[in-house]
Amino acid sequence: MWMLRIDMTDRSYKLEEVAERYQKLGGRGLTSTLIHDEVDPTCHPLGPNNKLVFSAGILSGTPSPSSSRISIGGKSPLTGGIKESNSGAGFAPALARMRVKAVVVEGQPAEKGAYWMVHLTWDGDKPAVEFLPAAEYVGEDLYVSYAKLYERFGKRVHVAGVGKAGELGYRNSGVAFDDMRHKPTRFSGRGGLGAVMASKGLKFVVLNSEGAPGVEYADKELFMQGAKKLRAALGEHALTKPQGALNTYGTCVLVNIINEAGAFPTRNFRTGRFAGAAKISGEAIFENNKQRMGKEIYNHACSPGCVIQCSNTIYAENGEEIVSCVEYESDWALGANCGIDDLDAIAKMVKLCNAYSLDTIETGDAIAVAMDSGLLEFGDAEGAIALIEQMGHGEPLGRILGGGTQATADAFGNPRSPAVKGQGMPAYEPRAIKGIGVTYATSTMGADHTAGYTIAPEIAGSGGKVDPLLADASKADLSRAFQKTTAMLDSTGHCLFISFAILDIPSGFEGMIEELNGMLGTHYTGDEAVAWGGEILKVERAFNEAAGLTPVDDRLPEFMKYEQLPPHDVVADVSDEIMDQVYGEL
């Protein structure tokens, strides 16, 4: 295994042996540990001293089901703390097959505005890097750029890249990975890491793993035994099985569920119910596609080896594809949060965000704050589309919105900013689902549902039903447990959605642990694997503390503490003492 270091200052690279400290790590565990060890926490995120780390999950590149996740780490220009953002894409297994444990991008070119691409290939017995000029792609729609790259390098490559949002240094810019059809639709969207990549003068990483030897197993028989168990559990669970809830309705199956729970943030978090929810739900997408295409259309995989296959496609009335895919969070952010119930308009906005490399959650939050500040009326779909275009064109108002939720609220003097540590909240109301509120407040990543997905027990009842409105100390325990488990999952390369099956079907969890032990040669018990996730959180927390974040940053927005949220008329009432218990008892 190698560590590949790319220095953009002089466009050089070197391969290193993997230090013992990093040998059992991958994905988030490796990106966060490297950032902790090598980056000055007080550095400017877009300056030369920040680093950007790519690492495939430990199980990526194997037959493990739904394990093709790539993690990117760095200091976030949005939160000012550590950031890991991940995506499901073919890039992860390709990197793993080349036995590159991490790609560490360092330095910064002296010439401002110069962009390059890194072409990573297998050279007989080791990886090799070629630096190529990328000036011709600057400012270009990523759909156009990716089509050109595949024409130039062939269909066997995988691409990570940034669009105009990254070039402009937007704190809501992400890194785009190619999907199974070579389009720029799979995003490490959160935290502004697209701006970090662009600040290095790095426009694309084009990866060709042809000829690479593939992954190594410590105990392949044990690994395969575990993979078989996990695959069986995923095939059995109602949410993850073929033609189950996620395969049929995609992640947007949550729209009606969360709306019914009174926790669907609407019109910049003013209410928990949206009258137009049914029009933008997963069921509506399925029925619209059936009507427009004349047949039932089930969803597809975002990445190689995915057995859940929850990625949808939105088709226009003439049968042409508008975009693939519209995730629940994107559907909500650009829909209910902005008071918009037009699926076609939401799909157009998602495609624009992809083209410019904008994070859909942060973009929707920023637009909703602008609407709440009087810039547009809630429900103005054409106005929202125009604002995204202004962001993509770098116009003054677009640059404000590109700064994210908090920056937009500050610019408009609006105290109703639904953000923690500067990062906009996703699609679950923390006043109505208290556990996710604790996660939002205390996560090392800023407001992030994926950091500790308590929605599983609080709404879906996976692992046992928990009352979402309960605000006692048990919610600190719940969030802590999910944050630790998630840090571990993000390191394996597994999709978060395996959580439902491993929570409800014991053999599924057992299989995942066997996979991990078979890959690494370890002897983790389930409890030990979760405890390992806790160690990752400690590393991230230490970085954030050194960067200047304090327990005061582990709080929900003030307006949520005094504004009652309909229909339950609840406020954010989990005490500061309970919030502080999450990491105080880690």
HELIX and SHEET records of a PDB file:
HELIX    1   1 GLU A   20  TYR A   22  5                                   3    
HELIX    2   2 GLY A   27  GLU A   38  1                                  12    
HELIX    3   3 PHE A   91  ARG A   97  1                                   7    
HELIX    4   4 ALA A  135  TYR A  137  5                                   3    
HELIX    5   5 LEU A  142  PHE A  153  1                                  12    
HELIX    6   6 LYS A  164  GLU A  167  1                                   4    
HELIX    7   7 ARG A  190  GLY A  192  5                                   3    
HELIX    8   8 LEU A  193  SER A  199  1                                   7    
HELIX    9   9 LYS A  220  GLU A  236  1                                  17    
HELIX   10  10 ALA A  245  TYR A  249  1                                   5    
HELIX   11  11 THR A  251  VAL A  253  5                                   3    
HELIX   12  12 LEU A  254  GLU A  260  1                                   7    
HELIX   13  13 ALA A  277  ILE A  280  5                                   4    
HELIX   14  14 GLY A  282  MET A  293  1                                  12    
HELIX   15  15 TYR A  328  ALA A  333  1                                   6    
HELIX   16  16 ALA A  336  CYS A  338  5                                   3    
HELIX   17  17 LEU A  343  TYR A  356  1                                  14    
HELIX   18  18 THR A  360  ASP A  372  1                                  13    
HELIX   19  19 ALA A  381  HIS A  393  1                                  13    
HELIX   20  20 PRO A  396  GLY A  402  1                                   7    
HELIX   21  21 THR A  405  PHE A  412  1                                   8    
HELIX   22  22 LYS A  434  THR A  442  1                                   9    
HELIX   23  23 HIS A  449  ALA A  451  5                                   3    
HELIX   24  24 ILE A  455  ILE A  455  1                                   1    
HELIX   25  25 ALA A  456  ALA A  460  3                                   5    
HELIX   26  26 SER A  474  THR A  492  1                                  19    
HELIX   27  27 LEU A  496  ILE A  498  5                                   3    
HELIX   28  28 SER A  499  ASP A  504  1                                   6    
HELIX   29  29 PRO A  506  LEU A  520  1                                  15    
HELIX   30  30 GLY A  526  ALA A  547  1                                  22    
HELIX   31  31 PRO A  551  ASP A  553  5                                   3    
HELIX   32  32 PHE A  559  TYR A  562  1                                   4    
HELIX   33  33 ASP A  576  GLY A  584  1                                   9    
SHEET    1   A 6 SER A  12  GLU A  17  0                                        
SHEET    2   A 6 TRP A   2  ASP A   7 -1                                        
SHEET    3   A 6 VAL A 100  GLU A 106  1                                        
SHEET    4   A 6 LEU A  52  ALA A  56 -1                                        
SHEET    5   A 6 ARG A  69  LYS A  75 -1                                        
SHEET    6   A 6 ILE A  82  GLY A  88 -1                                        
SHEET    1   B 6 PRO A 127  PRO A 133  0                                        
SHEET    2   B 6 TRP A 116  TRP A 122 -1                                        
SHEET    3   B 6 LEU A 202  LEU A 207  1                                        
SHEET    4   B 6 HIS A 158  GLY A 161 -1                                        
SHEET    5   B 6 VAL A 175  ASP A 178 -1                                        
SHEET    6   B 6 PRO A 184  SER A 188 -1                                        
SHEET    1   C 2 ILE A 314  TYR A 315  0                                        
SHEET    2   C 2 GLU A 321  VAL A 323 -1                                        
SHEET    1   D 2 ALA A 419  VAL A 420  0                                        
SHEET    2   D 2 GLN A 423  GLY A 424 -1                                        
END                                                                             
